[in-house]
Amino acid sequence: MIQLVTVASVLGKVRPAPVIDTKDVAATDQWAQRLNVSRDDLLAAIAEVGNSIAAVRRHLHSRT
């Protein structure tokens, strides 16, 4: 049986892309540790590619 749903019910479950809050020192320190880089390297990467976690990971991975 096919169940019809509204577009709003489907789109309401989509989460925005995770980002790194550069104003939160604890968050940037945590992400720097998780990504195995210094806080300064993390902030430099964010300055280059934006604060999307996926973009930062790609950027940092491409440097190695």
RATA-V590312 format. One record per helix or strand. SS is the DSSP state (H for helix, E for strand). FROM is the first residue (numbers start at 1). LEN is the number of residues. Records with the same first field share a line. If there is no record, write none. Layout:
BEGIN
SS=FROM-LEN + FROM-LEN
END
This chain:
BEGIN
H=7-5 + 25-10 + 39-11 + 53-10
E=19-1 + 52-1
END
